[in-house]
Amino acid sequence: MSARSDRSPVSSNGKSSDYRRQNEDLAARLGVLALSLRVVQAEDLTPSFRRITLAGEELRAMEPFPGQDLMIALDGNGERVRRRRYTIRHFDRWRRQVTLDVALHGDGPGVQWARSVRPGHAVEAVGPRGKIGLDPNASWHLFVGDDAFAPAALAMAEAVPPTRNVVLAIEVDGPGHEQPADVRARVSGPRWIHRGDAAPGNPARLLEAVASLSLPTGRGHAYVGGEHRVVNALRDALEARGLASEDLSVKSYWRLGRQNAANGEPERT
Ligand SMILES: Cc1cc2nc3c(=O)[nH]c(=O)nc-3n(C[C@H](O)[C@H](O)[C@H](O)COP(=O)(O)OP(=O)(O)OC[C@H]3O[C@@H](n4cnc5c(N)ncnc54)[C@H](O)[C@@H]3O)c2cc1C
């Protein structure tokens, strides 16, 4: 590989060390790690998902729980570094590798990054981030959301023990967009809901699924992720189905028609 092709757009314009310094400050404030990583693989997982595998010696010290994510520095200057968050789909401490799956919807900076990265590119990240993990006291776990939530839902579902139940309802573009997962627990629910020609960011199909779900008995926990309005509508629907607020973990990942803020979160107002 030539010296040039070994460099990312980030490092070739001298930004990598700049991001590293800023990531170290941010990581110290958050009590997490600043990670200088390199892309080892970037491939299509489905027609609408790019799977990106990153490696770096600093991953040796990372101890993420399923559902946590990395904050990737994409572009920007000074205080205004623009970041996007991607869930850790797989973590291999032995090989010092982490895998992220990115939904290719829209043409925002995160999606452009996912489409453009190639093996050898440098990536500056901060992590692990995120507070939502599996509820150890729940006998069943319900995962509901759109494509952006699929990596978190599947990473958590794969960590549910075989004696427990998983209920899955994840909206994707269509049958060819369903993703492989190695879930050991008993799985029920529609699993994949097909959007077809409808636009993303509409809660209708997921609300329909939640209304008709048959939920296992015992105490369960629901995890909801995706578009801002969609997750709020799903929260209301699950509360209406009798879930207590302490048994609901809801996270807004993106907002229809609006860019996420520079810190990677959807704007709240
Ligand atoms: C904690 C957390 C974890 C996340 N984990 C993942 C993950 O594992 N995989 C993943 O793909 N995303 C994940 N996301 C979402 C991700 O961080 C970005 O929001 C997403 O990639 C879009 O970023 P962008 O810069 O391309 O678009 P933005 O600049 O934020 O938005 C540009 C335009 O694209 C639209 N848009 C954004 N996302 C979608 C979408 N999914 N469908 C349709 N239109 C969209 C926006 O409405 C806007 O009009 C996560 C977000 C959070 C907060």
The ligand as a Gaussian input file, in Angstrom:
#p B3LYP/6-31G(d) Opt

LIG

0 1
 C      -26.282000       6.749000      20.977000
 C      -26.426000       6.676000      19.465000
 C      -26.084000       5.502000      18.808000
 C      -26.243000       5.412000      17.407000
 N      -25.899000       4.249000      16.783000
 C      -26.045000       4.152000      15.439000
 C      -25.657000       2.962000      14.736000
 O      -25.143000       1.998000      15.330000
 N      -25.841000       2.915000      13.390000
 C      -26.397000       3.976000      12.704000
 O      -26.558000       3.873000      11.484000
 N      -26.750000       5.120000      13.329000
 C      -26.571000       5.228000      14.663000
 N      -26.888000       6.397000      15.290000
 C      -27.312000       7.532000      14.458000
 C      -26.061000       8.223000      13.881000
 O      -25.284000       8.749000      14.940000
 C      -26.391000       9.386000      12.916000
 O      -27.450000      10.116000      13.436000
 C      -26.737000       8.914000      11.526000
 O      -25.680000       8.160000      10.952000
 C      -27.013000      10.113000      10.585000
 O      -25.935000      10.984000      10.658000
 P      -25.579000      11.947000       9.449000
 O      -24.452000      12.824000       9.873000
 O      -25.396000      11.179000       8.194000
 O      -26.925000      12.797000       9.251000
 P      -27.364000      14.180000       9.914000
 O      -26.416000      15.255000       9.529000
 O      -27.608000      14.013000      11.378000
 O      -28.769000      14.380000       9.182000
 C      -28.815000      14.636000       7.770000
 C      -30.197000      14.266000       7.242000
 O      -30.341000      12.847000       7.210000
 C      -31.554000      12.471000       7.850000
 N      -31.335000      11.164000       8.517000
 C      -30.454000      10.908000       9.523000
 N      -30.541000       9.609000       9.878000
 C      -31.491000       9.042000       9.100000
 C      -32.048000       7.741000       9.007000
 N      -31.641000       6.714000       9.790000
 N      -33.028000       7.535000       8.077000
 C      -33.462000       8.537000       7.282000
 N      -32.970000       9.798000       7.321000
 C      -31.997000      10.038000       8.215000
 C      -31.830000      13.603000       8.855000
 O      -33.215000      13.686000       9.147000
 C      -31.336000      14.831000       8.107000
 O      -32.336000      15.326000       7.250000
 C      -26.752000       6.516000      16.677000
 C      -27.066000       7.714000      17.351000
 C      -26.926000       7.802000      18.723000
 C      -27.293000       9.086000      19.432000

